Amino acid sequence: MAAEQAGRAPLSRFFAFHVFFIPVLIFAAEWHLRAPEPGWPVDPKTYRAWYRTLLQRQGQSFWPDVAWRGGVFGVGLIVTIVCLAWLFGPLALGIILILLPFIAGRGE
């Protein structure tokens, strides 16, 4: 059943999710992306030459060429969300309370 205020348990779960789990996921993703692939030992003496030949064969480097596209897309997405929120604003609380059982899958 919907209530006008959130209780202690949902707030506690929401806090734990945002403070503990999301940073752990970000750290794991960063560690995964920085770790060399299995079977590819990294020799600091020959890495730059190997990377130059790889770029000549396969195309663009990730940084900064491809990374800029992701950054521009992310900023554009955030700007779009902020503009839509500013333009349309939040739904009225009464509408949300009516739709909540259907969103949660308990509506008839």
Secondary structure, 3 states (H helix, E strand, C coil): CCCCCCCHHHHHHHHHHHHHHHHHHHHHHHHHHHCCCCCCCCCCCCHHHHHHHHHHHHCCCHHHHHHHHHHHHHHHHHHHHHHHHHHHCCCCHHHHHHHHHHHCCCCC
